[in-house]
């Protein structure tokens, strides 16, 4: 299904300075937008629209897109068919196993290195996440969640480990679009971010590692369920009248009519 969209809105705030290497900057901005869940899985991207939204020529956008195709964040079947990569449920679960190991390791490494100022900032970002969720600001919620996690991972100061995690989130990030409002993270008790922050303040690396792993599993449980329903055809992505995208929940009766 072709997914129309408002590129300018999704790239809001992503501007490029002519004083910098344009391709590098465009690549970095688009890469972070993908990791932070600003695009839908399977969404079609148009070089001309991105260039217009970012205020640059089409050449650096085209070069940046080719880099993202090689990195696995975008897919290209032809020069006119560029789409955001989609993950199946099985592929998501495979990457989740890798995330549990590597994000746990990055958190463990960061425990002794994050400063009190870093931890204060982490609390502020988490508070912003909760506020965005309560206010129904889904774009801000996914973005702050991304910043929360990578404030910790980059705090490990293991550049190769962070690069690997970024490559995973590049493919995994667009799934964050599915979280709100239908698969928002829920927890049996308190939010796992709070347990994580407390463990980091105690400099308890083992507890911090466990908290980040619990957050990945528990916070993503409803996302897995939604992805399974999408693959089963019970939920479909549909275009809205204003050119956006929405999830449509199909009843058993209309699924039968669609198959007939």
C-alpha positions in Angstrom: 0.0 0.0 0.0 1.3 3.4 -0.9 1.5 5.6 2.1 1.0 9.3 1.5 2.3 11.7 4.1 3.2 15.3 5.0 7.0 15.3 4.7 7.3 18.9 5.8 5.5 18.2 9.1 7.6 15.1 9.8 10.8 16.9 9.1 9.8 19.9 11.2 12.8 21.4 12.8 15.3 19.6 10.7 17.2 22.3 8.9 20.6 22.2 7.2 23.3 24.8 7.2 25.1 25.6 4.0 28.3 26.0 5.9 28.4 22.3 6.6 28.8 19.3 4.4 25.2 19.0 3.1 25.1 15.3 2.4 26.5 14.5 5.8 24.1 16.8 7.6 21.1 15.6 5.6 22.1 12.0 6.2 22.4 12.6 10.0 19.1 14.4 10.2 17.2 11.8 8.3 18.9 9.0 10.1 17.9 10.3 13.5 14.4 11.0 12.3 14.1 7.3 11.3 15.6 6.1 14.7 13.2 8.4 16.6 10.1 7.1 14.8 9.2 10.2 12.7 8.3 8.1 9.7 5.9 5.2 9.2 7.1 1.7 8.3 6.6 1.3 4.5 6.1 5.0 4.0 7.1 6.2 0.6 9.6 9.1 0.5 10.2 11.5 -2.4 13.5 13.1 -2.8 12.0 16.3 -4.1 9.7 16.7 -1.1 12.5 16.0 1.4 14.8 18.5 -0.3 12.0 21.2 -0.3 11.2 20.5 3.4 14.9 20.7 4.4 15.8 23.7 2.2 18.5 22.0 0.2 18.9 20.8 -3.4 18.0 17.2 -4.4 21.6 16.1 -4.8 22.6 15.8 -1.1 19.2 14.3 -0.3 19.7 11.6 -3.0 23.2 10.8 -1.7 22.0 10.6 1.9 19.1 8.3 0.9 21.5 6.0 -0.9 23.6 5.8 2.3 20.5 5.0 4.3 19.5 2.3 1.8 22.9 0.7 2.3 22.5 0.9 6.1 19.1 -0.8 5.9 16.9 2.0 7.1 15.4 2.6 3.7 14.5 0.3 0.8 14.8 1.2 -2.9 13.2 -0.8 -5.7 13.7 1.9 -8.3 14.8 5.6 -8.3 11.1 6.5 -7.8 10.2 3.9 -5.2 12.0 4.7 -1.9 10.3 3.5 1.2 11.0 3.2 4.9 12.0 -0.3 5.8 9.4 -2.5 7.4 10.1 -5.3 10.0 8.0 -8.4 10.3 7.2 -9.6 13.8 9.8 -12.4 13.6 12.5 -10.0 12.5 11.5 -7.5 15.3 11.9 -10.3 17.8 15.2 -11.3 16.4 16.5 -7.8 16.7 15.0 -7.5 20.2 17.2 -10.4 21.4 20.2 -8.5 20.1 18.9 -5.3 21.8 18.5 -7.0 25.1 22.2 -8.0 25.1 23.7 -4.8 23.7 21.4 -2.2 25.3 21.9 -4.0 28.6 25.7 -3.9 28.0 25.7 -0.2 27.1 23.6 0.6 30.2 25.9 -1.4 32.4 29.0 0.4 31.0 27.3 3.8 31.4 26.4 3.3 35.0 29.7 4.4 36.4 30.2 7.1 33.8 27.0 9.1 33.9 27.3 12.3 36.0 24.8 13.7 38.4 24.0 16.3 35.8 23.4 13.5 33.2 21.0 11.7 35.6 19.1 15.0 36.3 18.8 15.4 32.6 17.5 11.8 32.3 14.8 12.6 34.9 13.8 15.7 32.9 13.5 13.7 29.6 11.4 11.0 31.3 9.1 13.7 32.8 8.8 15.2 29.3 7.9 11.8 27.9 5.1 11.3 30.5 3.8 14.8 29.9 3.7 14.2 26.1 1.8 10.9 26.6 -0.7 12.6 28.9 -1.2 15.4 26.4 -1.6 13.1 23.5 1.5 14.5 21.8 2.6 11.3 20.2 5.4 12.8 18.1 7.0 14.3 21.2 6.6 11.1 23.2 8.4 8.9 20.6 11.1 11.5 20.2 11.8 11.9 24.0 11.8 8.2 24.4 14.5 7.9 21.8 16.5 10.7 23.6 16.1 9.0 26.9 17.6 5.7 25.7 20.5 7.2 23.8 21.4 9.6 26.6 22.3 6.4 28.5 23.8 4.4 25.6 26.0 7.3 24.5 27.0 7.7 28.1 28.8 4.3 27.9 31.5 6.0 25.8 31.9 2.9 23.7 31.5 4.3 20.3 31.4 1.0 18.4 28.7 -0.3 20.6 26.6 2.9 20.2 27.1 2.7 16.4 25.7 -0.9 16.4 22.7 0.2 18.5 22.0 3.1 16.2 22.0 0.7 13.2 19.4 -1.5 15.0 17.2 1.5 15.9 17.5 2.7 12.3 15.4 -0.3 11.3 13.4 -0.6 14.5 12.6 3.1 15.0 9.8 3.5 12.5 7.8 0.9 14.5 7.5 3.5 17.2 4.8 5.1 15.0 2.6 2.2 16.0 2.9 2.9 19.8 0.4 5.7 20.1 -2.5 5.6 20.7 -3.1 1.9 20.3 0.0 0.3 21.8 1.4 2.7 24.4 3.9 1.1 26.8 2.2 -0.2 29.9 3.8 -1.7 33.1 2.5 -4.0 35.8 3.9 -1.7 38.4 5.7 1.6 38.1 7.4 2.7 34.9 10.7 0.9 34.2 12.4 4.2 33.5 12.0 5.1 37.1 13.6 1.8 38.3 16.4 2.4 35.8 17.1 5.9 37.0 17.2 4.8 40.6 19.6 2.0 39.7 21.9 4.4 37.9 21.9 6.8 40.9 22.9 3.9 43.1 25.6 3.0 40.6 24.1 -0.5 40.5 25.1 -1.7 37.1 23.4 -5.1 37.3 20.1 -3.6 38.4 20.4 -0.9 35.7 21.0 -3.6 33.1 17.9 -5.5 34.3 15.7 -2.4 34.3 16.6 -1.5 30.6 15.9 -5.1 29.6 12.6 -5.2 31.4 11.7 -1.9 29.8 12.3 -3.4 26.3 10.2 -6.5 27.0 7.4 -5.1 29.1 7.1 -1.7 27.5 7.0 -3.3 24.0 4.5 -6.1 24.7 1.5 -4.3 23.3 3.6 -3.3 20.2 4.3 -7.0 19.5 0.6 -7.7 19.8 -0.4 -4.9 17.4 2.2 -6.0 14.9 0.8 -9.6 15.0 -2.7 -8.2 14.4 -1.4 -6.2 11.4 0.3 -9.3 9.9 -3.0 -11.2 10.4 -4.9 -8.5 8.6 -7.0 -7.4 11.6 -5.4 -4.0 11.4 -4.4 -2.1 8.3 -2.6 1.2 7.5 -4.8 3.6 5.7 -4.5 7.1 4.3 -6.4 9.9 5.9 -8.2 12.7 4.0 -5.4 15.1 4.8 -2.7 12.9 3.4 -1.6 11.4 6.7 -1.6 7.7 7.8 -3.8 5.9 10.4 -4.3 2.4 11.7 -7.8 1.0 10.9 -9.1 -1.9 13.0 -11.1 -4.3 10.9 -14.0 -6.4 12.2 -14.3 -10.0 11.2 -17.2 -9.2 8.9 -15.3 -6.5 6.9 -12.3 -8.8 6.7 -14.5 -11.4 5.0 -15.9 -8.7 2.6 -12.4 -7.6 1.7 -11.3 -11.1 0.9 -14.3 -11.9 -1.2 
